[in-house]
Amino acid sequence: MIVRACNHCYDTCLKEEHVNMMLESIRLDREYADICSFLAQAIGRGTPLAKVCVKICESCGNECKKHDHEQCQKCAEACL
């Protein structure tokens, strides 16, 4: 669900009128989606990396909640 929310936020934000003010959020959404996808698989194998994923999700959520767009707020909610 988190990966889906980050990808949706990323894709939708690229289409926003004032995309330049959201570049950091867009970049981070993409990176977090990739990292969380990998970590979800690793955690499923029993790796002790859960703390890393929590920090990444918190960072993404905190960045996205800075923006009032619906997709950003949904991504923040999923991550936090």
C-alpha positions, 0 to 999 in steps of 0.5 A, spaced: 500 500 500 505 504 501 509 503 495 502 504 491 501 511 494 508 513 493 507 511 486 501 514 485 503 521 488 509 521 484 505 520 477 500 525 479 505 530 482 508 530 475 502 533 472 501 538 477 501 545 474 506 548 479 511 542 478 517 545 480 515 547 487 514 539 488 520 536 485 523 534 492 517 531 493 517 527 487 524 525 487 523 522 494 516 519 492 520 515 487 526 513 491 522 511 497 517 507 493 523 503 490 526 502 497 520 500 500 519 495 495 525 492 496 525 492 503 518 489 503 521 483 500 527 483 505 523 483 511 519 477 508 525 473 508 526 475 516 531 481 515 532 485 521 531 492 516 524 493 519 527 500 522 530 502 516 523 502 512 520 505 518 525 511 517 524 511 510 516 511 511 517 517 516 521 521 511 516 520 505 510 522 509 513 528 512 515 531 506 508 529 502 504 532 508 507 539 506 503 539 500 496 540 500 494 536 494 490 530 495 495 525 492 500 528 497 496 527 503 494 520 501 501 518 501 503 522 507 497 518 511 500 511 508 507 512 510 505 515 517 
